[in-house]
Amino acid sequence: MAKISVIVPIYNTESFLVRCLNSLQRQTEKDIEFILINDASTDKSLEIMELFCNHDPRFKMHTLSKNEGVSIARNKGIDMATGTYIGFIDSDDYIDSNYFETLKKALEESNMKIAMSTSILLDYKPKDIIDFRKPNVPLMEGGASSCMRLFERELIGDDRFIEHCRFEDSAFTFLMHMKSNQMIVSEYSKYYYCSDNIDSFSNKQWYSLQSILDSLKIMDYLQEKVTSSYSSYQEKVNEIGLEFLLDSAEYITMSNIDKKEKVDLLTQLSVLIDRKYANVKEKEVTFGSIMIDKYTKDCNKEKYSTMDKKTCEDSFKCKVKSYIK
């Protein structure tokens, strides 16, 4: 049994895979295993995986019979993992050599269940505690990527990534935040996100009806979890729902798709909101706390540098209403 299990879903990333696996091989943490899930790759990814597995016993590989997607690959990795702690890395990304050692140290010294790298938390420093129970700390604090955290295996328990659905990473991370209540910030150690892989999901246009349906599926999932076990997070899950819906509308509005299709998608989005969120949307338009502050910051970063909070709040409400009226 290893102290840390690192799960790497892999599908046709031969151009980036050696860099990723080299960064794992150089980890200063010695009590570690690397679980490579080959999601039926058709390029040379399998050959690269076999090379590492044959020369380093810490690498283990499992091949899926058909391309299933990142969620099923990660879930298979969780099932195979023997570690006390579980981490994730995408196969086109890479990490500093002390990445998992620093995350493990943070967990062991704090006795917490989630650690996150300092490198992406510009407003935090090592050993800071992020407490999701506080009113001013949203569930999305620190982003939604499971890859930039180390989780205690017992925290994950029987929960898994939602399969065949986009934004599954967000749902998993937000659920872990609710289950743990708190997260420790580790010493500085960087996760290098790859933005030059044109085939990665994050670089693909996601303004489509299916994307909207998937975002609502995620919200249904989180609402179910809140209702059954985490009622104190109801308002924060509603805030995430609004964020998802605004993102969907924003991406559709900004897209280069045909104007008629754009109108159709926004119309369908409005219908879906009415069906799914008619009981909360008016409250969410006017709640005016965390999301207003976020919108203010976003405006200040762009062209509305002199916009005061009241003006921004009015602008925000108009923006929301224009999407849902």
N, C-alpha and C positions, 0 to 999 in steps of 0.2 A: 504493500500500500504506500502511495505517495502522499506527501503533505498537501501538494497542490496539483490539481488536474487542470490542464489548459486545453480547451476544445477549439479546434480549427475546422470549420466547414470549408470544403474546397470544391470549386467547380470552375474548370477552365481558366485558371489564373497562372499559367506557366510563365508568363513574363514577369510576375511579381513573387512567385512562390519561393524561389531560392532565397531571396532577400528576407522574406518572412520567417522561413524555417531556420535560417542562419541566426536571426535575432533570438529565436527561441533556444537554439543550441548554445548560445553564448550566455544564457542566464546564470547569474551568480548564485541563485537559489539551486541547491543540489537535490533536494528532496522533491522532485517534480516529475510529472509525466505529461507527454504531449499526445493528445488523441486527435488524429487526423481523420476526418470523415470525408471520404471521396464521394461526392454527390454525382457519381456516374460521369466523370469528366471524359471528354472526347479528345482533348489535346495531350500534351506531354506531362500534365500534372501528375498522373499516376506514376510515371517513371521517376519523377523527382521525389515523390513521397516514398517510393520503394527504396531509393538510394539512401535517404535519411534513416528509414526504419532498419535497413540492413547494417548500418554503420553506427547506430546509436540506440541502445535498448530502451532509452526513455521515450522514443517515438513508437506509437502504436497506430495501426491503420485499420479502418473498416470501410468497405466499399458498399454503397447502396446499389441495388439492382437497376434502379432507374433514377433519373433526375427528380428529386423530391422537393428541393428548395431548402433555404437556410434553416428554417424552423425545425423541420424533421431531422436535418443533419445535427443541429445543436442538441435536440432532444435525445438522439441516439448517443451522442457524446456524453450527456449527463448520465444516461443509463450505464454507460461503460466506465465512468469515472470512479476511481477509488479514493480520491483525495478528500481531506478534511475541508479544503477550500477549492472553489471552482472559479476559473477565469475563462474568458473568451477573447479570441483575436480573429479578425477577418484575414483571409489569406493574401490579400493585396496590401495589407498594412504591416508595420513592424514596430518594435519596441526597444527601449534602452536595455542594456544588459542587466541592470539592477531592478528592473521594473517589478517583477513578481516578488523579489525579496523585500523591497520596500513596502509593498502592499501587505504582505504577510506580517511583517514586523508591526505595522500600524494596527492590524487586527489583534495580534497577540498582546500588544501592550495596552490596548484600550478595552479588550474583551467585547468588542462590537462585532457585528455580523456583516457589514459592508465597509470596504475601504475604497477610496477613489484617489486617483493620481492628482497631485497638486497642479500639474502642468496645464490643465484645462480649466482650473478654477482660479481665475485671476484675482478674485476678491477674497480668496482664502489663503491661509498659510498652513504648513504642516501642523498636525495635531488639532486643528480646528474641528469642531463638531457641527455637523449640519443636522438640525433637529426639525424634522418634517411636521412635528406637532405644533410648531409655532405658527401663529396666524400669518406672519409675513414671509414664510418659507414655503413656496409652492412645491408640489410633488415633482415638478420638472426641474427643480434646482440641480444644476450640474449637468443638464442635458439628459438625453434618453437612451444613450448607448450602453448596452450591457458590457461592451468590450473594454470600457475604461474603468472597470470596477473589479474587485475580487470579492466573491460571495462565500459566506460560510455554507457548507453543504446542507447542514440541518435547516438553515433558513429557506432554501429552495424547496426542500421536502419533496412532495409529490407534484408540485407545480411545474409546468413546462411552457415553452413558447407556443403561442397559437399557431396552428399549421395552416398553410395555404392562405395566408392573409398578409398584406403589407402592414407595416408599422408594428409588427409583432414584437420588435425589440423594445419599443416604447411601452407597450402593455406589460411586458415582463419586468422592465426596470421600475415602472411606477408601482407595480404590485409589490416588488421587493422593498421599495421605500415604505409602503404602508405596513408591511409585515415587520420591518425592522425598527421603524420610527426614527432612527438616527443613522448617520453615516460619518465615518472618520476620514479625514483628509491625510494622505500619506506624505512622506518626504518626497522631494522632487524626483520624478522619474517619468519619462515622456512616452506617450503612445503616439506614433506617427501615422496619421490618417492619410491614406493615399487618395488623391483627387484626380490622378491622371489615368485611372482605369475607366475607359469610356463604357465598358460593359457593366460596371457596378450599378446596383439599383439606385444609389444616391445620385448618379449622374444621368439617370433616365427621367424623361418627363413623366410626371405622375398625375397630371390633370386629366382625369377620366372619370366616368361614372363609377367604374369599378373601384378606383381609388377612394372615392367618396364613400361607397358602400363598405369598403374595408375599414375606413376610419370610424364609421358608425358601428361596425362589428366590434372594433376595439373598445369603443365607448360602452357598448352593451356588456361586454365582458367585464370591464372595470366597475360598471354600475352593479352588476351581479355580485362581484366580490365585496363591494362596499355594503350592499344590502345584507349579505350573509355574515360578514365578519368584521368590517372596518367602517362602521357607520360614522365615526368621528371625522372621516375624510370625505364625506359627501360633498361639501362645498368645493373642496379642492379638485375632486374628480369632475365636477361641473365646469370648473375653470379650464381644465384640460379639454373638455368637450368643446367649449367655445373656441379654444386655441386651434383645435383640429379643424373645426368648421371654417374659421377665418382663414386658416392656411389653405384649405381646399378652394375657397372662393378667391383668395388672393392669387393662387397659382393659375386658376382658370382665367381670371381677369388679365393677368400679365402674359398669358401664353400667346403664341402666334397662330393658334388654330383659327379656323374659319369663324367669322363673326356669328353666323347662324348657329354653328355648333357650340360656340361659347355661350350664347344666350340660352340654348337648350340645356347645357350642363348647369348653368346657374339657376335656371328654372327648376330643373330636377333636384338640385341641391336644396332649393327653397322648399319644395314639396317634402323632401326627406326630413328636413329640419322640423317642419310642421308636424309630421307624423311621429317623429322620435322625441322631439324636445319642446313640444308646444307648452308643456307644463313648467319649463324652466327658462325659456328663452327671454321672456320679458324681465324676469329677475336678473338674468345674466347681463342683459343690456344695461342695467342700471346699477349693478353692484359696486362698480367704481373703485375697487381697491387694488389688488395685486395686478390685474390685467391692465388697468389704467396706468399704473406706474410703469409697467413694461412698455406700453404703447408710447408713453411720454419719453422714455429712454430711447426707443426706436426712432421717434420723431427727431429727438435732439441729435442723434447720430447722423441724421440725414440733413434735411434742409430747413427743419422747423426749429432752429436753435434758440429762438426767442419765444417759443410757444410756452405759455404758462399752463399749469395743471388744469385749470378750469377750461381754458380753450381746448386743451388736448382732450379732456373728458367729453366735451361736446362733440369734438371731431370723431372721437372713438365711437360714441353712441350713434352718430350719423352713419359711420362706416358699417357698424353692425346692422343697423336698421336697413341700410341699402341692400344688404345681402339677404335679409330674412323677411322683408316686408312682402 
